[in-house]
Amino acid sequence: MRTIQGVCTSALIAAIAACTLSAGAARAATTTERPGSILIFPKVVTTGTRDTIIQITNTGNMPEDVRCFYLNGESCFQTDFNIALTRQQPTVWTAETGRRVNPTDSQKGIDPGLVPPLPTNFAGALICVEVDTSDRPMVRNQLKGEATIVDNSQSSTGNSVSKYNAIAVQGVSSGNMDNVLKLDDAEYSECPASLLLNFPRDGGPDDVIEALGNGGLCVGGGSANAPCNNNADCDSSNCSTGQSRTLTRLTVLPCNLDLEGLVPTQVVLSLTGADEMEALISGGRSFSCWDSFTVDNLIITPPGTPFATLNIRSTVGGPVVGIAEYFRSDSVANTASAAVNLHAQGICSGGTNNGRGCNRPADCPSPGTCEATSAATITIPSH
Amino acid sequence: MAESVCARFRRLALVAAALAIGAGPLRAQTFPASDQTAGYIVFPKVHVSIDGVPGNPQIDTLIQITNTSLIGNRIVHCSYTDIDTCQEIANFEIELTPNQPIAWRVSEGLSRPLIPARGPTYIGELKCVETNSVVTPVPVAANDLKGEATIYTVASGTAGSVDIRSYNAIGFQALNASAAEPPAAINRKCLGGTNPGTVCTLDSSCMGGGVCGVVLCLGATTGSAECTTATHVGCPHTIILNNFFDGAQSPVTGKQITTRLTLVSCSEDLNGAVIEDPVQTRVQFLVFNEFEQRMSTAAIIDCFRDVQLSNIDSLSGAEAASVFNVAVQGTLAGQVRMRAVLGQETDNGHGILAIAEETHGAATVAVNLNEVGINSDKGDFVRYLP
C-alpha cells in the first residue's frame, strides 16, 4: 500500500508541478475564441423568411466524430445526428435543408454525415459534442463553429444577415466518458456566471441612419411619403425625420440541459444595468428551455439615453449562454441585422454587492467573492 | 485498483492546481478574447467614408465602450492609428463612471467628453487602454473594459439601403490585476536611449535620448530590455477563419459571398519613440477546403491591411485564380489558418490580430476570429507617450 501511496504521491507532485509549469499555456475556458469540445449555437432559426447556415471545422490533426443535437426551443425536444470530420476539415449545411451523404450532389466536399433538415418555424439551438467512435464523449478541443442567420425572403427591404461564433466549451479531461457532461472545471469548463450586453434604446431612432440615410419621410408636396434624409430630398415639402428604428433581440439558452430526459430547464433571469447617465435600469424574464426576446420597455426600465449596458444573470436554473442580434431599419423599412457574442462577467457572491457583476475580488467588498463561472450539467442520450 | 486511485489523485491534483493558479486574478485569461472584459482593447477596423451625395453609400462606425467596474471610475486612453505611418493620428481620454457605457460615431466624435471626429474619410484602428489619469494616462492593472464596433453602410433616397455589421473589440487582459481600488498603475519605462526598460517617472531618468513612456508588454520577450515580463496576455500564435470561399453562392439565397479580412499588427509604437518606421510582418496562410485539401500562400502587412480574401494572392480582376476562391477550391466552405513569422527582434513583435467581414449579396456581417496557441518567449510591444 505504501508503494502505491508513494507512486500516487509522486503522480500528485508531478501533476501539480506540470500544472504550475504550464500555467503560461491556455487554461480551459468557455469561449467564443478558441476551439472546444462542446459547441453551443444558441440561436438556430428556420422561419419562412430566415434560415441558418451552420459551419463547423475540425481544427485539429486528428479525425473527429461529433454528436449534434438540435433543441427545439418551444417543445424542448431534441433531434440528434452524427457527423465525422477529417483533420482540418470544414463543413457547412443549412438548417432548413440539412445535408445528405451524396458525393454527386451540388454540395461539394466530403459529406460529414446525414444532417437532417429542420421544419419551417423551428427556433432553438444546436449543441455539438466531441465523441469517440463509440459515441462516448471525449475531449480533444478541436471544434470551432459559426452560425449565419440569413434573410431569405427575397424582399426588397430585407437585407438581414447576422453571424455569430458558436460558444465553445473547452474540455479539461475526458473523465468517465459517460453521458453526463459536467461543466465543472474538472471535466469541462464552467459557463460564465453572467453575460454583458451593450445595446441601443429600443425603438430608435438610430443616429447613423438619421444622419446619413433615410431617417425620415417627406410630408406632403410632390414627394409625399418618399424616403428622405433632409428637407432638400423632398419636393416642396419637409422631411419628417426620426423614423429609423433600432431593436435588440437577446437569445439565451441554459447551460443546464437534459437532452436525455427532455426536462426543460426553468430559468429566471435578472437584468440590471445602466444608461449613459449612470441611471439604473432593471428587469427580469422567466423562461423554460430556450428563449429569444426583444430587449424592450416591457422587459426593462427604459434607458434615458440612446445607449445602455445590461448584465444578464440567472437567479434560478443555473448559468446561461446567449447571443444578441441588433436590427436597424430606416424610414421605409429597409432592414439590416448584426449578431454579436456576449461578454462574460463574474457575479459577486455575498457582501454589499451580492448578485452584481464583478471583474475581480475587489469588486465584491465586505466580504464577498467574485465568482467568474458557474457549474452546469449537460445530459445527452446514452446509446 | 491502484490505477484508479492514482487517476483520482491526478484529477484532484489538476483541480487543485487549477484552483491555485486561479486564486489571483479573476479567471485570468492567457489569450486575447473578445468576450471577456480587459484592460486593453483593440478595434481592428474603424471605417468612415462620407461624401454626402444622396444615394451614394455612406460608411460610418459606431463605437461603444463600457466601464464594467461597479465600484470605480475608469479613465480610458484611446488612439486612432494612421495606417501609413503606423503611429497614432489622434488620441483622447474618456472618464467613465461605474458601469457607464458610452457610444459615439467616429465621423462625428463627441463634445463631452471630447472625442475628435475622424472624417469624412478614415480607415484604421482604434486602441484603448484603461489608465489612471486624464493628464498623464498610465495603464493600470485592471480589466474593466468591453467594446463593440458597428460599421454602417447606408444610403438615402429612393434607392436607399441599410447595412450593418458588428464585432467585439479584442481584449487583452492585464496580468496580475490589482486588488486595490483604484487599481495600481503599471510602471512607465524608458523607451529607447541607453537604458531602455528602466522604470521611470520623468524623461530625465532616461539616458541617451530615451523618453519615459508606456509599454504594454503583450506577452514576455526573452532578451528584451522592456518586456522580460508581460503586463498583458500575449497575441495568438495562429488565427483561424471559417470562411466561404470568394465567389461561392449562398446556400440560402444564391447570392454571391465574398470575405474581406482586416489584419493588424499586435505591436505598435504609437509615437515612434523606439520604432519610427512601419515594420513589416510576413503572414502565412494555410487554406483547407471541404475535401481536406490544403493550399498555402503568404502576404506582408505593415500594421494594417484590409483586403478581400481573393486579393491576398491575386490581383484585382484575377480573383478566380486565388486559393481563396471557389473557382480554385471547388467547395463552399473553407478554413484559413494565419500565422505570422515572428522574427528575431527583442524590441518588437510580429503578432497579428484580425476580423473578417463577409458579404452576402448586399448584406455584410462581421465576425471575430478564433485563435490557437500563444507565442512563447516572443511577445508584442505597444508603446505610447502619455
Interface residues (C-beta under 8 A of the other chain):
Chain A: I4 V7 C8 T9 A11 L12 A15 I16 C19 T20 A23 G24 A25 A26 R27 A29 T31 T32 E33 R34 P35 D51 I53 Q55 T57 T59 T86 R87 Q88 Q89 P90 T91 V92 W93 T94 E96 T97 Q107 K108 G109 I110 K144 G145 E146 T148 V150 D151 N152 Q154 N159 S160 V161 S162 K163 Y164 N165 V172 S173 D185 A186 L196 N198 P200 D207 V208 I209 A211 L212 G213 N214 A226 P227 C228 N229 D233 G273 A274 D275 E276 E278 P306 F307 A308 T309 Y326 R328 S329 D330 V332 N334 T335 A336 S337 A338 A339 V340 N341 L342 H343 A344 Q345 G346 N353 R356 G357 C358 N359 R360 P361 A362 D363 P365 C370 A372 T373
Chain B: A2 V5 C6 F9 R10 R11 L12 A13 L14 V15 A16 A17 A18 A20 I21 G22 P25 L26 R27 A28 Q29 T30 F31 P32 A33 S34 D35 Q36 T37 I50 P54 Q58 D60 L62 Q64 T66 T68 S69 L70 I71 T97 P98 N99 Q100 P101 I102 A103 R105 E108 A142 N143 D144 K146 E148 T150 Y152 V154 A155 S156 G157 T158 G160 S161 V162 D163 I164 R165 S166 Y167 N168 A177 S178 A179 A180 E181 I240 N242 F244 S250 P251 V252 T253 F288 N289 E290 F291 E292 R294 G330 T331 L332 A333 G334 Q335 R337 E358 H360 A362 A363 T364 V365 A366 V367 N368 N370 E371 V372 G373 I374 S376
